[in-house]
């Protein structure tokens, strides 16, 4: 398999392997994409692993993939998935014979990941990150009026965070607890907050400034 010495071939191999592996996570392909992805990536690692680069890079790659799956099914906020992506890129780039080769396979991984989204147009989705999607879709124009009425009254109210926001967490307002998001803002536990908007069951809060509290 000397042809894998070429950086362009390495790019293509990693692109296809990632395309099918991530595609298996996004759509229901009856395991076919998983088998193809594993076979292609096994070929890449088996050729590039040597005495200087141990089996630990494969473990790093597998752990990264596992973190993406865990994020999509359990956490659903993308932070753990981002860490998984970084680990997978490191696992691919480290055994590369040259720096340029490492850059090529990293690009192949990213493009393959993005390209796998095209499978959603053909195959049924697995609804990865479905919890996040459901939260975003419980809006008034879809008929959730009773939920809207109870949550809309929270706009402008003040309370405090019960957990750290990175960027989701729990808040307390008038003795009641709610799940909320701060958008891109990180807020520590016990901080004063104000509800700035509500969309269905999605409550958006911001941290109150100290000078506002003292007024």
C-alpha positions as CSV (number, residue, x, y, z in Angstrom):
1,X,0.0,0.0,0.0
2,X,2.8,2.4,-0.9
3,X,0.3,4.6,-2.5
4,X,-0.7,5.8,1.0
5,X,2.6,7.6,1.1
6,X,1.0,10.3,-1.0
7,X,-0.6,13.1,1.0
8,X,-3.3,13.5,-1.6
9,X,-4.2,9.8,-1.3
10,X,-4.2,10.1,2.5
11,X,-6.5,13.0,2.2
12,X,-8.9,11.0,0.1
13,X,-8.8,7.9,2.4
14,X,-9.5,10.0,5.5
15,X,-12.2,11.9,3.7
16,X,-14.0,8.8,2.7
17,X,-13.5,7.1,6.1
18,X,-14.9,10.1,7.9
19,X,-17.7,10.5,5.4
20,X,-19.0,7.1,6.1
21,X,-18.3,7.0,9.9
22,X,-20.0,10.3,10.6
23,X,-22.7,9.5,8.1
24,X,-23.5,6.3,10.1
25,X,-24.1,8.5,13.1
26,X,-26.4,10.9,11.2
27,X,-28.5,8.5,9.2
28,X,-29.9,5.0,9.4
29,X,-27.7,3.0,6.9
30,X,-28.2,-0.4,8.5
31,X,-24.5,-0.5,9.6
32,X,-23.2,-0.4,6.0
33,X,-21.6,3.1,6.4
34,X,-20.0,2.0,9.7
35,X,-18.4,-1.1,8.1
36,X,-17.1,1.0,5.2
37,X,-15.8,3.7,7.5
38,X,-14.1,1.3,9.9
39,X,-12.5,-0.7,7.0
40,X,-11.1,2.5,5.4
41,X,-9.8,4.0,8.6
42,X,-8.3,0.6,9.6
43,X,-6.3,0.6,6.3
44,X,-5.0,4.1,7.1
45,X,-3.9,3.3,10.6
46,X,-2.5,-0.1,9.8
47,X,-0.2,1.5,7.2
48,X,1.0,4.5,9.2
49,X,1.5,2.9,12.6
50,X,5.1,2.2,13.4
51,X,7.4,1.7,16.3
52,X,7.6,5.4,16.9
53,X,3.9,5.9,16.9
54,X,2.1,3.4,19.1
55,X,-1.5,2.1,19.1
56,X,-2.4,5.0,21.4
57,X,-3.3,7.2,18.4
58,X,-6.0,4.7,17.5
59,X,-7.3,4.8,21.0
60,X,-7.3,8.6,20.8
61,X,-9.3,8.4,17.6
62,X,-11.9,5.9,19.0
63,X,-12.3,8.0,22.2
64,X,-12.9,11.1,20.1
65,X,-15.6,9.3,18.1
66,X,-17.2,8.0,21.4
67,X,-17.3,11.5,22.7
68,X,-19.2,12.7,19.6
69,X,-21.8,9.9,20.1
70,X,-22.2,10.7,23.8
71,X,-22.7,14.4,23.1
72,X,-25.3,13.7,20.4
73,X,-27.3,11.2,22.5
74,X,-26.9,12.5,26.1
75,X,-25.4,16.0,26.5
76,X,-26.6,17.6,23.2
77,X,-24.8,21.0,23.6
78,X,-21.8,20.3,21.3
79,X,-19.0,21.0,23.8
80,X,-18.0,17.4,24.3
81,X,-18.4,16.7,20.6
82,X,-15.9,19.5,19.8
83,X,-13.4,17.8,22.2
84,X,-14.0,14.5,20.4
85,X,-13.3,16.2,17.0
86,X,-10.0,17.6,18.3
87,X,-9.0,14.1,19.6
88,X,-9.8,12.5,16.3
89,X,-7.8,15.0,14.3
90,X,-4.8,14.5,16.6
91,X,-5.2,10.7,16.2
92,X,-5.1,11.1,12.4
93,X,-2.4,13.8,12.2
94,X,0.2,12.3,14.6
95,X,1.1,9.2,12.6
96,X,1.3,11.2,9.4
97,X,4.8,11.0,7.9
98,X,5.1,14.7,7.2
99,X,3.6,18.0,8.4
100,X,1.9,18.6,5.0
101,X,0.5,15.1,5.1
102,X,-1.0,15.8,8.6
103,X,-2.6,19.0,7.3
104,X,-4.1,17.1,4.4
105,X,-5.6,14.4,6.5
106,X,-7.0,17.0,9.0
107,X,-8.7,18.7,6.1
108,X,-9.9,15.4,4.8
109,X,-11.5,14.7,8.2
110,X,-13.2,18.1,8.4
111,X,-14.5,18.0,4.8
112,X,-15.7,14.4,5.3
113,X,-17.6,15.3,8.4
114,X,-19.3,18.2,6.7
115,X,-20.0,16.2,3.6
116,X,-21.7,13.5,5.6
117,X,-24.6,15.9,6.2
118,X,-25.5,15.3,2.5
119,X,-26.7,11.8,3.4
120,X,-29.5,13.4,5.3
121,X,-31.1,14.3,2.0
122,X,-31.3,10.7,1.0
123,X,-31.5,8.5,4.1
124,X,-33.7,8.7,7.2
125,X,-32.1,10.6,10.1
126,X,-31.0,9.1,13.4
127,X,-32.0,12.4,15.1
128,X,-28.6,12.9,16.8
129,X,-28.9,15.9,19.1
130,X,-32.7,15.4,18.9
131,X,-33.2,16.8,22.4
132,X,-31.7,20.1,21.4
133,X,-33.8,20.1,18.2
134,X,-37.0,19.5,20.1
135,X,-36.3,22.4,22.5
136,X,-35.9,24.7,19.6
137,X,-39.1,23.6,17.8
138,X,-41.6,23.9,20.7
139,X,-42.7,27.3,19.5
140,X,-46.1,29.0,19.5
141,X,-46.5,28.8,15.7
142,X,-46.4,25.0,16.0
143,X,-49.4,25.0,18.4
144,X,-47.7,25.0,21.9
145,X,-49.8,27.9,23.1
146,X,-50.4,26.7,26.6
147,X,-46.7,26.3,27.1
148,X,-46.1,29.7,25.6
149,X,-48.5,31.5,27.9
150,X,-46.9,30.1,31.1
151,X,-43.4,30.7,30.0
152,X,-43.9,34.0,28.3
153,X,-44.8,35.6,31.6
154,X,-41.2,35.0,32.7
155,X,-39.8,37.6,30.4
156,X,-38.3,40.4,32.4
157,X,-38.4,38.5,35.7
158,X,-35.3,38.2,37.8
159,X,-33.8,35.2,39.6
160,X,-30.6,33.3,40.1
161,X,-28.7,30.5,38.5
162,X,-28.7,27.1,40.3
163,X,-26.0,25.6,38.2
164,X,-23.1,27.0,36.0
165,X,-24.2,27.9,32.5
166,X,-21.9,26.6,29.7
167,X,-24.2,27.8,28.1
168,X,-27.2,25.9,29.5
169,X,-28.3,25.3,33.1
170,X,-31.0,25.7,35.7
171,X,-32.4,28.8,37.2
172,X,-34.8,29.7,40.0
173,X,-37.5,32.4,39.7
174,X,-40.1,33.0,42.4
175,X,-39.2,29.7,44.0
176,X,-39.7,27.7,40.8
177,X,-36.9,26.0,38.9
178,X,-36.5,26.1,35.1
179,X,-34.0,25.0,32.4
180,X,-32.6,27.9,30.5
181,X,-29.8,29.0,28.2
182,X,-27.6,32.0,28.2
183,X,-26.7,31.9,24.5
184,X,-22.9,32.1,24.3
185,X,-22.4,33.6,27.8
186,X,-20.9,31.5,30.6
187,X,-22.4,32.3,34.0
188,X,-21.4,30.9,37.3
189,X,-23.8,29.2,39.8
190,X,-25.6,31.6,42.2
191,X,-25.4,34.6,39.9
192,X,-28.3,37.0,39.5
193,X,-30.0,36.7,36.1
194,X,-32.9,38.2,34.1
195,X,-35.1,36.5,31.5
196,X,-34.7,38.3,28.2
197,X,-36.8,36.2,25.9
198,X,-38.9,33.0,25.7
199,X,-39.5,30.9,22.6
200,X,-41.8,27.9,23.5
201,X,-39.9,26.2,26.3
202,X,-36.6,27.9,25.5
203,X,-35.8,30.4,28.1
204,X,-33.0,32.8,27.4
205,X,-31.4,34.7,30.3
206,X,-28.6,37.1,30.8
207,X,-26.5,38.0,33.9
208,X,-27.6,41.1,35.7
209,X,-25.0,43.7,36.2
210,X,-23.9,44.5,39.8
211,X,-24.7,48.2,39.4
212,X,-28.2,47.3,38.3
213,X,-28.8,45.4,41.5
214,X,-27.7,48.3,43.7
215,X,-30.1,50.7,42.0
